[in-house]
Amino acid sequence: MYIREAALVNDFIACLPRSPFAKNGLWGISTEFNYNRGRTDIILMTLNNEIIAFEAKLEKWREALHQAYRNSCFAHYSYIVVPETVAEKAIQYEIEFAQRSVGVCYLSNGKIVIARHADRSTPLQDWLLKRAQNTLMGGGIYEQVF
């Protein structure tokens, strides 16, 4: 079990290049994407310019769900990232995730497991989508290009 959310985020990022999210290639990853409604823990962009957002929490999966849903204003896919035991509890409320098109991920044995795939959304705020893409294309402080 994780003691700090930052450790969960760091381990998750380390697994992204070998994850299902990288199957079509990744352009980049950034942490702490800040926008008017909040700060997203992790964003990544695929080679086809789609944004995937991740909200990490150690226990409060409902809070992560609400934050992940807000991220759909700029992201094509949105997920929560929680420890496995929390994911097992959260997925019992699959209808809440389905209503918001949000997915659920956790780490197991050094790999990302997708307990529920997010549904693709069309971002409602094109200007914010472009800002996220620009962050990943050229210059977030924490950016990593693969």
N, C-alpha and C positions, 0 to 999 in steps of 0.2 A: 504494500500500500504506500502511496505517496504521501509525504508530509507537506510538500510545497507544490503549488500549482505550476510554478516555473520548472520544476523537475519533470513533471508530466509533459509540459509543452516541449521542453528540450528533447526528451526521449521520442516524442511523437515526430518532431521535425527530423531527427536522425533517421527515423524509419521511412520517411516519405519517399526518398528516391527508389526504394524497393517495394513500394506499396501499390495497391490497385489504382491509386490516384495518379501514378506515374506511368501507367500502361501506354498512354498515347504521348508521353513526354511532358516534361515540365519546363516552363519558361523561367520561373523564379518563385521564391518564397519570401514573405515578409512577416514580421511579427508586430503586434501592437498597432494595427492600422486604425488611425484615429479619424472619426468623422462626427458630425453633429450629434448623433443619437447614441454614440458609444465608442468603444475601442474594441476591435476584433482581435482575438489572441493571435490567430494565424490566418493569412490569406496566401493562396497560391494561384498561379495562372498556368493553364495548360498551353500546349503549343498552338491550339486553335483559339487562343485568347479568351477562354472561359475562366471565370473566377470561381474558386471554391473557398468558402470561409469556414473557420473552425472556432468554436467557443469551448474553452477548457474549464472544467470545474472538478474539484475533488469530491464533492458530495451533492451540491445543490443543482441537480440535473434540471429541475423545473426552471430555475433562473437561467441556466445555460440554454434551455429550449427557447425561452422568450428572447434572449439575446440573439440566438441563431436565427430566429424568425425575422428579427429586425434586419439582420444582415442580408436578407433576400432583397432588400431595396437596391443592392448593388451587386450581389453574387448570383451566379447561375445555380450553384448548389451550396447548401449550408448544412453543417454538421455540428453535433456536440462531441466533445472528447472527454471521456470520464474513465475512471478506473473500472476494471471488469465487473466488480461486484455492484457498482453503481449502475453500470449499463444493464446488468441483469434485472435490476429493479425498474429502471426507466423503460425498458422495452416492453414491460407489462402494460404500459400505457401507450402502446403503438398507435392507437387512434389519434392521440394528441399530436404525435409526430407526423402522422399522415395528413392531418388537417392543415398543418403548417408546412408540409413538404420538407421537413428537416430529417436528417439522418443521424445515426448513432454510431460512434467508433470507440474502440478501446484498444489497448496494447496487450498482447499476450505473447510471451516467449520471444520478445524482440520484433514482433510483427504487428502491423495494424490490422485489426479485425473490424469489418463493417457489419454491425448487428442489424442495422437498417439503412438501406440506401436512400439518399435524399432524392427527391423528385426534382427534375430540372425546372427552374423558374426563369421567367423573363424579368430581369431587373427593372424596377419601376423608375429608378433615377439614373438615367443614362449618364449624366454629368458625374455622378459618384462612381459608376462603373468605370468610366474613362479615367477618373482619378486613381482608382485602385490599379487599373492596368498600367498607367504611367508610373505609379510607384514601383510596380514589379518590373517594368521594362528598363527603368533607368534610375533607380536610385534610392530606394528605401535604405535607411541606415543598416538594417539587418538583412538586406537582400542577399540571396544566394542564387546564382544562375547555374543550372546544371547543363 
